Amino acid sequence: MATSSLITTMGTIMFEDFLVRALLAGCAVAVVAGPLGAFVVWRRMAYFGATLSHSALLGIALGLLMGTHPMLGVLAVCIVVALLMGLRQWRVGFQMLSEDTMLGILAHGTLALGLVVVAFLDNVRFDLNAYLFGDILAVSTFDLYWLYGGGVVVAVVLGVLWRPLLSATVHEELAMVEGVPVHALRLVYMLILAGVVALAMKVVGILLVTSLLIIPAATARPLSTTPEQMGVLAAIAGCLSVVGGLWGSASYDTPSGPSIVVAALILFVIVRVLAPLRRSA
């Protein structure tokens, strides 16, 4: 009887309307973040993802200051950061700066600017913690339209560019010889990544958004034999993390965004421990 009561309670928790919307939102982001995160891991662009997440605070502040949706502000600022890094690939104005130096300047500069702009928002009421750590339980139907619409666009663009982007990732010089527009592809990839950061902000917050790109992809890596398999498994790992995180949040009253990341971390550790045993069996 106790077990049956527990199962019934868990079922009731998981099918509350706000949790269903949260689950749909989290899975929408996980499905596009998984394959995109695989390229982040392959191309060693985790620091770029962190830079985008830091700059998101400036986007939120500007969006609120101008009376527009914060996600539009985040998207605009992330696109500007991506364009600045893309321009660097053509050596326009940043010849003397290494990539990590440029990323460090953009990350901390935009974060500081965001905090300064927040100081001018005395007459605007908003929950900064919700933007920093996510507020997935407050996802509305309108937010779902944003997430799924943006997710479809990202998925279509990534699907079209998958092969040339993979070629440029495996061997950039050879891809250039074969006529692949490497620099243009890198810029487009950065813009897609900026879009996903804006989408994922509602799910895990700007401080943890990079984790949703990196941890599921790193989890999928030892289980994969092809790039496509790694992309699919990363998306599945992301969805499992969302489910596990929301269950933990609902059951133990913990913050939803961080709980999703903790669930992703637990899954990563389990896979990393069991993967060598699977290979030796």
C-alpha positions in Angstrom: 0.0 0.0 0.0 2.8 2.4 0.9 4.5 1.7 -2.5 1.3 2.2 -4.4 0.7 5.5 -2.6 4.2 6.7 -3.4 3.8 5.8 -7.1 0.4 7.6 -7.2 1.9 10.7 -5.5 4.9 10.7 -8.0 2.4 10.4 -10.9 0.4 13.3 -9.6 3.5 15.4 -9.2 4.8 14.7 -12.7 1.5 15.4 -14.4 0.8 18.8 -12.9 0.3 21.3 -15.8 3.3 23.5 -15.0 5.5 20.4 -14.8 4.3 19.1 -18.2 5.2 22.5 -19.7 8.5 22.4 -17.9 9.2 18.9 -19.3 8.3 20.0 -22.8 10.5 23.1 -22.6 13.4 21.2 -21.2 13.3 18.5 -23.8 12.9 21.0 -26.6 16.2 22.6 -25.5 17.9 19.3 -24.8 17.1 17.9 -28.3 18.9 20.8 -30.1 21.6 21.4 -27.4 22.7 17.8 -27.6 24.0 17.7 -31.3 25.2 21.3 -31.0 27.0 20.4 -27.8 28.8 17.6 -29.6 30.5 20.2 -31.8 31.3 22.3 -28.8 33.2 19.3 -27.4 34.8 18.4 -30.7 35.9 21.9 -31.4 36.9 22.7 -27.8 34.6 25.7 -27.7 33.4 25.5 -24.1 34.9 28.8 -23.3 33.0 30.4 -26.1 29.8 29.0 -24.7 30.7 30.4 -21.3 31.3 33.8 -22.9 27.9 33.7 -24.5 26.3 32.8 -21.2 28.1 35.7 -19.4 27.0 38.2 -22.1 23.4 37.0 -21.7 23.0 39.2 -18.5 23.7 42.3 -20.6 21.0 41.1 -23.0 18.5 40.6 -20.2 19.2 44.0 -18.8 18.9 45.8 -22.1 15.7 44.0 -23.0 14.1 45.0 -19.7 15.5 48.6 -20.0 13.9 48.9 -23.5 10.7 47.2 -22.5 11.1 44.2 -24.8 11.1 40.5 -24.1 14.4 39.7 -22.3 15.0 36.7 -24.6 15.1 39.1 -27.6 17.8 41.1 -25.7 19.8 38.0 -25.0 19.6 36.9 -28.6 20.7 40.3 -29.9 23.7 40.5 -27.5 24.8 36.9 -28.1 24.6 37.5 -31.9 26.8 40.6 -31.5 29.3 38.5 -29.5 29.3 35.8 -32.1 29.8 38.3 -34.9 32.7 39.8 -33.1 34.4 36.4 -32.7 33.5 35.6 -36.3 35.1 38.9 -37.5 38.2 37.9 -35.7 38.5 34.8 -37.9 39.0 37.2 -40.9 41.5 39.2 -38.8 39.4 42.4 -38.9 40.7 44.7 -36.2 41.8 42.0 -33.7 45.1 40.8 -35.2 47.0 41.1 -31.9 44.6 39.3 -29.7 44.5 35.5 -29.1 41.2 33.8 -29.1 41.1 33.1 -25.3 42.1 36.8 -24.6 39.3 38.0 -26.8 36.8 35.6 -25.2 37.9 36.8 -21.7 37.4 40.4 -22.7 34.0 39.8 -24.1 32.9 37.5 -21.2 33.8 39.8 -18.4 33.2 43.0 -20.2 29.6 42.2 -21.1 29.0 40.7 -17.7 30.2 44.0 -16.1 28.1 46.1 -18.5 25.1 43.9 -17.7 25.5 44.6 -14.0 25.9 48.3 -14.6 22.7 48.4 -16.7 20.9 46.4 -14.0 21.6 49.3 -11.7 19.5 51.6 -13.9 16.4 49.3 -13.6 15.1 50.7 -10.3 11.6 51.0 -11.7 11.5 47.6 -13.3 10.6 44.6 -11.1 12.2 41.3 -12.1 13.7 38.2 -10.4 17.4 38.2 -11.2 17.8 34.7 -9.7 15.3 33.3 -12.2 17.5 34.6 -15.0 20.7 33.5 -13.4 19.6 29.9 -12.5 16.6 29.4 -14.7 12.8 29.3 -13.9 11.6 26.3 -16.0 8.6 25.8 -13.7 7.3 29.2 -14.8 7.4 28.4 -18.5 4.2 29.5 -20.2 2.5 28.4 -23.4 3.9 31.4 -25.1 7.4 30.4 -24.0 6.8 27.0 -25.5 6.1 28.6 -28.8 9.4 30.4 -28.6 11.3 27.3 -27.7 9.8 25.0 -30.3 9.9 27.6 -33.0 13.5 28.5 -32.3 14.4 24.8 -31.8 13.0 23.9 -35.2 15.0 26.7 -36.9 18.2 25.6 -35.1 17.6 21.9 -36.0 17.0 22.6 -39.7 20.1 24.8 -40.0 22.2 22.3 -38.1 20.9 19.5 -40.3 21.8 21.3 -43.5 25.3 22.2 -42.3 26.0 19.0 -40.5 28.3 17.4 -43.1 30.4 20.5 -44.1 30.6 21.5 -40.4 31.8 18.0 -39.5 34.3 18.1 -42.3 35.7 21.4 -41.1 35.8 20.1 -37.5 37.7 16.9 -38.4 40.3 18.6 -40.6 40.0 22.3 -41.2 42.9 22.7 -43.7 41.7 19.8 -45.8 38.1 21.1 -45.7 39.4 24.5 -47.0 41.3 22.7 -49.9 38.0 20.9 -50.8 36.2 24.2 -51.0 34.3 24.2 -47.7 33.8 27.8 -46.5 35.3 27.1 -43.1 35.2 30.7 -41.7 31.6 31.3 -42.9 30.6 27.9 -41.4 32.2 28.8 -38.1 30.4 32.1 -38.0 27.0 30.5 -38.7 27.8 27.9 -36.0 28.5 30.6 -33.5 25.2 32.3 -34.4 23.3 29.0 -33.9 25.0 28.6 -30.6 24.0 32.1 -29.6 20.4 31.2 -30.4 20.5 28.1 -28.3 21.9 30.0 -25.3 19.0 32.4 -25.6 16.5 29.5 -25.8 18.1 27.6 -22.8 18.2 30.7 -20.6 14.6 29.9 -19.3 15.5 26.3 -18.6 18.8 26.4 -16.6 19.6 30.1 -16.4 22.5 32.0 -17.9 25.1 30.7 -15.3 24.4 27.1 -16.1 23.4 27.1 -19.8 26.8 26.0 -21.0 26.5 22.8 -18.9 23.4 21.7 -20.9 25.6 21.9 -24.0 28.7 20.2 -22.7 27.7 17.6 -20.1 25.2 15.5 -22.2 27.7 15.6 -25.2 30.5 14.4 -22.9 28.2 11.7 -21.5 27.5 10.5 -25.0 31.0 10.4 -26.3 32.3 7.1 -24.8 29.1 5.4 -26.0 29.3 6.6 -29.6 30.9 5.1 -32.6 29.9 7.8 -35.2 29.3 11.6 -34.9 25.6 11.1 -35.7 25.3 8.6 -32.9 26.9 11.0 -30.5 24.5 13.8 -31.5 21.5 11.5 -30.9 22.8 10.1 -27.6 23.6 13.6 -26.4 20.1 14.7 -27.1 18.7 11.6 -25.2 21.1 12.3 -22.3 19.9 15.8 -22.2 16.2 14.7 -22.1 17.0 12.2 -19.4 18.7 14.9 -17.4 15.6 17.2 -17.7 13.3 14.4 -16.5 15.6 13.4 -13.6 16.1 17.0 -12.6 12.4 17.9 -12.7 11.6 14.8 -10.7 14.2 15.6 -8.1 13.1 19.2 -7.9 9.4 18.2 -7.4 10.2 15.5 -4.9 12.8 17.3 -2.8 11.9 21.0 -3.4 15.2 21.9 -4.9 15.9 24.6 -7.6 14.8 23.1 -11.0 17.6 24.5 -13.2 20.5 23.4 -10.9 18.7 20.0 -10.3 18.7 19.4 -14.1 22.4 20.0 -14.2 23.1 17.8 -11.2 21.0 15.0 -12.9 23.2 15.5 -16.1 26.3 15.3 -13.9 25.1 12.1 -12.2 24.4 10.5 -15.6 27.8 11.6 -16.8 29.6 9.9 -13.8 27.5 6.7 -14.2 28.4 6.5 -17.9 32.1 7.2 -17.3 32.3 4.5 -14.7 30.4 1.9 -16.6 31.7 2.6 -20.1 35.2 0.9 -19.5 33.4 -2.1 -18.0 31.3 -2.4 -21.1 34.3 -2.3 -23.4 36.2 -4.9 -21.4 33.2 -7.3 -21.2 
